[in-house]
């Protein structure tokens, strides 16, 4: 049975008054609340579509998590019938076969309606999570069934699928309270969300390449004989930008701006060697906007071995996603680059 939430208000005298639970009458309200603020389900979700057409019918809400996995959110009024479990599994089977291009199309349509302007999935993902969109998105699918109540048979099915087959499926109930014109929502998960997320790596046959750890990148730089360059740039740049992160191949530097947290530059020891040097890529507009350096001065500060670069072909022509890539071949180039950025940042501070 769904766990019941009881809620009390403490008045000025210290007396307790229980707030009575009310029936959540409109599924449209619940859906709109979720669309307006997905954090009521999870802090780790980005909505990319609503009423998404699949071979199994229209899926209520489609999300991505920060790993690039898809999350199917299915909403139901009142008591959730046992059929909703089969329906949600059907949706997941349809979403499983969608390509990155399919999901990008869905996201663009949704984000255009939401924001009033065309925005790519990669842009929205990076703004939401502060990391680049993984190349291998939709490797796993997770299901969240949302309702005011969950019936016993649906609970049994979800427990069975999760505990016996490691299928990442969960149910979430919202309990609605109203008192003196104020409204309140309480949230209860059927299963521990962290346990469900841990199952994402157990199901299916496709394996996602894990993000490298900081010490692993150091070892790779050492093996590829670019450790001195890597260490100098890491130590010199991390105090200039807002933070660092890693992905499957790179150490990335990010900045916080009006567009959210965005990657501005990456060092790629995995694609470096003694002859060419340490590979880098950077987003020119993001860097010039943050540091206050001119494009001409930036180009002059870059290594000799550089060329124009864009995150993906689909983003070519979009200056927010364009910049340069190349190789730092010696310490002189690394020091000149760091010093020029420091000088520019000190001027604007």
N, C-alpha and C positions, 0 to 999 in steps of 0.2 A: 504494500500500500504506500502511496505517496506520503512522505513525511509532512505533517501539518505544522505550519508556522503559527505561533500565537504572538500577538504584539500588544504591548501596553504603553500608554502614555503616562509620563510622570508629570503631575501638575505642580504648581508653585508651592503647594503645601507639603509636597512629598508623597501625596496619595497616588495610587496606581489606578488607572482606568483602562480596562481592556478595550482595544479597538476591534470591532467586529469585522470578520472577513465578509467580503461581498463577492458576488458572482461577476467574473470578468465577462461582460456581455458581448463585446465586439472584438472579433478576431482582427478586424482591420486596425483597431487601436493598437493591439499588441504587435502586429506586423509593422505598423508605422513607427512605434517606439524602437523596435529593433533596427529598422532602416535608418532612423535618426541617430541611434547610438548603439552600435554593435557591441560595445563593451558590456552591455547588460547580459550578453551571452559569454563573452570572453575578451580579454585584453589583447589577444593574439589573432585577431581576425580582420580581414579587409573584405568588404562586400564588393563583388564584381558583377552581380546580376540579380534581377528579381523576375519572377514568373518566366524563368528560362525554359524555352521549348526544348524538350527531349523526346526521344522515341517513346518514353513511358508516360509522357504528359508534361504539363507545366510544373517546373520545380519552383518552390516558393522563393527561396533565397540561396544564392550560391556565393561562397566565400573562398578566399585563399588564406592560409596561415603563413607565418613568417618563413616556413620551410618551402613554400610554394606548393604545398599539398592542398587539394580541394576539400571543402567542407560543405556538405549538403544540409541545409536547415529547412525542415519541414514543419509547418505550423498547422495546428488543428484546434477547432473550437471545443470547449468543454472537455468531456471525457474523450481520450484518444482511443479510437477503435483499434483492434488488433491488426486490421488491414493496413494501417499506416506504416507498420514495420516493413511489410512486403513492398509497399509503394516506395518507401525511402530506399530500400535495397535496389529496386528497379532503377531509380534515378541514379544511384551510385554506379550501377553497371553501365548506364548510358554515358555518364560523365567520364568514366575511366578511359574511354576511347577517344576523348576529345584531345586535339593537339594544342600546342601553345598558340597557334594561329587562331583556332576556334575560340579559345578562351579570351584572347586579345580582342577579337571581334565582339564577343559578348560584353566584355568590360568596357570597350569604347562606347557602345550603344548606351549602356547603363550610366557611365560617367558623364557622357554628353547630356543626358537627361538630368542628371543630378547637379552638374556644375554649370551647365549652359555653354560649355565649350569642350571641344574635342581634347581628350587627354588619354595617353597610352597607358596600358596596364603597367608597363615598366616604370613610368613616371609616378603613378599613384602608389605602386608598391614601395618604391624607394622613399617617397614622402611619408608613407605610413610606418614603415619599419626601420628606415635609416640604413638599409642594405640594398644591394642590387638584386633584381629579380633573378632567381636561379635559372640556369639554362634548361634544367630538367624538371620543369613544373609538372604538377598533376601525376606524380609517381604513386601517390597514395590518396585514398578517399576516406573521409570521416563523416559520420552522420550524427546530427543532433535533431531529435524530435522534440518539439516545443508545444506545450499545451497547458491548459488550466489544471487538468488532472490526467493521470495515467491509469488505465484500467489494469487489473491483475494479469490478464493474459499477455498484454504488451510488456509488462515488467518481466514476466517469465521468459518471453522470447528474447528480450534484450540481454538479460542475464545469461541465457543459454548461448547466444551468439558471441557475447563478449568473453565469457569464462571458458567456453569449450573450443571456440574457433578463433579467438583473438581478433574478432572483427571490431574495429573502432566505432562503436555505436553507443549513444547515450541518450537519455531523455532528460528534459529540463521542464520543470513546472514553475509557473508564476502564480503567486497567490496575491489577490488584490484586496486592499483595505481602503476604507474611506471614513473620515471622521471630520466633522465640522467644516466640510468643504475641501479638506485636504485629501489627496490620494497617495497611496503607498503601494509599492510592489515588493513582494518577497520572492526570493529565488531559491529553488532547491534542485540539485542534480540527483538523478537516480544513482549514478555511479561516480566515483571519484574522477574528475576530469583529468588529473595527472596520470592516473592509471590508464585511461582510455588513450591519451596521447602517446603513452609508452608503447601501445600496441601498434602504432603506425609503422614501426620498423619490423614488425613480426609477420604481417600478412603480405601475400603476393610474392612474386618472384623478382620484381625489379628492385634493384638496390641503388639508393642515392649515394653519390660520392660525398663523403662527410667533409665538413669545413675543416681546414687544417688548423691546428693549434699554433700558438705563437712560437713555442719551442720547436715544433716541427718545421716551420718556415725557416727558423734559424739554421737548423740542421741541413735543410735543402740548400740554403744559400752557401753554407760551408762546403757541401758536396760539389756544388757547381762553381766554386772558387770565386764567389762574389760577396763573401761574408763581410769584408771590410767596408765595401760600398753600402751594403744593406744596413749594417749597423750604424754607419754615419748618417745615412738618410733617415732611418727610423728615429734615431735620437734627435736629429736636428729638426725634423718636421712635426713630430708629435706635440711639440710645445707651441707650434704655430697654428695648428688646426684644433677643432673641438674635441676630437676623439679618434680612436682607431678601432678596427674590427678585422676579421679574417673571412675569407671565403675558400673555395676549393683550390685556389691557386695563388692567392695574393694577400698581402697586407694592405688594407685600405685606410685612408684618412678621410674623415668626414667633417662637415661644418654644419652649424645650426643657423638657419636663416628664415626669412618669411615663408619660404617654401617647405619648411620642416628640416629634418636632418637628411643631408645629401652627401653622397660620396663625392669627393673632389679629386682624389688621386689614388693610384694603386702602385705598389711595388710587386713585381712578379718574379720571384727567384726560381719558380718552377720552369720558366722559359728563358733562363739566363745561362750564360757560360763565360769562361775566362776570356774568350776571343771577342765576343760582342759586348759583354758587360752585363749590368743589371737592368732588366727590362722595367719600363714604367709606362703608365698611361695616365692622362689627366683630362678633366673636363675644363676647358679654358674659361668659359664664361663664369662658371661657378667659382673658379679660383680668382679671376680678376675682380669679380663682385665682392668676394670676401676679403681679399688682401688689399684691394685698391690699387693694384698694379695695372699699368696699361698693357694692351695686347702686344705692342711692340717690345716693351721691356721684358715681358714674359718670354716671348720668342727668343730674345737675346740671352735670357738666363738659362734656356734649355740646352741640353747637350747637342753636339753637332749631329749625332745620329738620331734624327727625329723625322716624323712625317705626320700628315693629317690623319685623324682617327675619328671613328664614330662608334658608339656602343653597339648598335646593330644597323643593318642596311635600312630597316624600316624607319630608323630615326635620323637617317642622313638628311641634312638640310636644317635640322633642328639644333640651334646653337647650344641649347641647354644640355644636349646629349653628345656634343662634338668636342674635339680637342686635338690632342697630340699623343703619339706613342713613340717609343724609341728606347735607347739604351744609354745609361751612364757608364762611360768606359773607363773613367779614372777619378781619383779623389778631387782633382781640381774642378771638374765639372760638378761634382756633388756639392762641394763647398761653395762654389759660385752661385748655384741655384738656391741653396739654403740662405746664404747671406742676402741675396736680392729679395727673397720673400720676407725675411726679417726686417730689412730696411723699409719695405713698403708697408708692412703691418705697423711698425713703430710710427710711421707718419700719420696713419689714420687714428692711432690711439692717442 
